[in-house]
Amino acid sequence: MNLAIYDFTPFADELPKFNLRLLLNIEDLNNSIFDEVYNILRPHQQEQYVVFKASEEAENYREYRNTKLPYINFNNLPKVLDNVLLQKIILYKKNRELRRVMYDLLSKEQKAQIIQYESLEHDLKTKEEIKEVEDSLEKKRNVLKFNGNMGEPGTVDEYILRYGVDPRTGKPETIENFFKKYTIDPKTGDPIPKEKNE
């Protein structure tokens, strides 16, 4: 029995819009199970679907679906899915109405390929996220470097005095320790290491 049938069995009255669109997707993309699903519907639900299928709303939905998602011939999928096809299928899988249609179309092997591909894609995203965090931290470290912005201390020693951090390195520093290592150039206000000065 196809799993899509379970989406229609709870309803005795009219079908919700979600199910009408689901049935439309089954007919368009997985026609091999359409009759089985359609035949479990009550006569008034079948009539409701026929009216919906001919409506402008259904036409607009099809147009939206077909422009938003790439074309895949689900009735002629290869046993081994290449990366391009896997990427397209995952787009369908992310859509609730289409995910249910696809599930009955795919073999166990194809489902396993999709899961494996998604896992690899997730690992790659994780590596990219780690790299983004590292890059962000590096940018923050660079921002800590002293620029003498308006409203901020005008010299390195003033910055250390106010914040207790050397703006050039981002490391904690005391003014006493700073002056043990540096003298200040009176013309530029830049610190000069004492070793070089002596």
N, C-alpha and C positions, 0 to 999 in steps of 0.2 A: 504494500500500500504506500502511496506517495504521501510524504509528510505534509504537503500543501493542503491536503484534504482536511487536516485538523484545524486549519484556519477558518473553515467554513461550517463545520459541524455544530458549533455552539449557537448558531443563529437560526431562530425559527421565523422571525419576522423579516423585515427588510435588511439587506446587507449594508453595513457601513461603507462610506466612501473608500476607506482604506482597502476593504475586501474587493470592491468593484475594480479599483485600480490594480490590485493584486491579480485578479482574474484576467484582466486585460493584458497584463504582463505575461501571465502564463500562456495565454492564447498567442501572443506575439513572439515570445522567446522560447517557450517550452511546449510547443503545440502537441507533443506526444502524450502529455498527461492531461491536456485540456479536457477531453471528453470525460475522463474518469472523474475529474473534479466537478465539471459542469453537471454531470448526471447525479451527483449527490445533493444538488441544490433542489429546493422545493420549487414547484412550477411558478409561483409568484416571484421567487428570487431569480429564476432563469429569465422571466419576462423583464424584471428590473435590470438585469445585466444587458439584455438585448437593447433596451431603451438607452442605457448608459453608453454602451458601445457605439451607438449611432449619434450620440450627443456631441455638441460643440466642446463640452468640458473634456470628454474623452479624447477628442481630436487635439485640443490644446495640451492635454497631459502627454500624449504621444510625442507631439512636437517638442515639448519641453524635455522629455526623457531622451529623445533622439539627438537633440542638440547638446545636452549636458554630458552625455555618456558616449564613448566611442562604440562603433559597431562591432559586435561579436556574433559570429554564427554559432550559437550554442548547440545547434543540432549536429554540428560537424567539427567538434573540438578534437584535436590530436590527443593521443594518450599521454604524451610528454609535452607539457606546456613550456614554451620559451618565456624569457623574462618580460618581453613586451606584452604577450598575452596575459601573463600573470598580473602585471600592473593594471591592465584593463579590467580583468576579472575582479580584482580587489576594489576597484572603483564601484562596480556593481554590488559587491558584497557589503560596502559601506552604506548602501541605500536599503532601508528596511523593507520596502516593497519588492525590491529586486532580489535581495538576499534570499528570501523564501523561494523565489522562482528558481534561482540558481541551484539551491541545495539539492533538489531532486534531479537536476541535470548532470551533475558532476559525479564521476566515479570516485570510489574510495581513494584510488591512487592520485587522482587529480586534486582531491581535497587535501591529501597529505602534502602534495607539492605546494599548494597554496599556503598551508600552515608553515611549512619549512621556509618558504620565501618570505612570509611575513615576519618570521622569527629572525631571519638574517637581516631584513630591512630594519627591524626594531633594534638589533645589535648595532647596526651602522648608525642609526639615529642617535643611539646612546653615545657612541664614540664622538659623533658630531656635537652633541650637547656638551660633553666633557670638554671638547676643544673650545666651544663657545664660552664656557665658564672660565677656562684658563685665559682665553683672549680678553674676556671682560675684566678679570683680575689684573691682568697686565696693564690694561688701559687705566684701571683705577690707580695702580701703582704709579703710572706715568703722570696722572693728574695730581698725585701727591707731590710731584716734583715742584719746586718753588718757582712761581711765576711773578710774585709781587702784585697780585691783582688789587684793584681798587677796594678800599675798605679792609684790606689785609695788611699785615706787616710789610714794610718796604725793603727790609734786608733779611738775610738768612738768620742773623743773630736775634733780630726782633721776633721772627717766626718761632725760633726755638724757645725764646723767653715766654711767648704767649701760649704755644701749644705743647712744648716739651718734645717736639719731633723735629728731626732734621728734614727740611722739605726736599732736599735733593735725594735722600735715600728712603725716606718714609720710616726710618728707625727711631726709637726713643733716644733723646739726647738731653743733657743738662747744659745750661749755659756755661757752667764752670768747666766741664769736660770739653766743651766745644772750644773754649779759649785756650785750653792747654794744647790743642792740636792746631789751631788756626789763629792767624792775625787777620785783621780786616784792612783791605786796600782802601786808604782814605779817599782816593779819586773815584773808584768804581763802586765801593761797598761790597766787593766780592771777597769771600774768604780765600786766604792764601795759606797752604799748609806750612807749618813752621819749619819742617825739615828743609824745604826748598828755599825758604827765606833766609836760613842761617848759612 
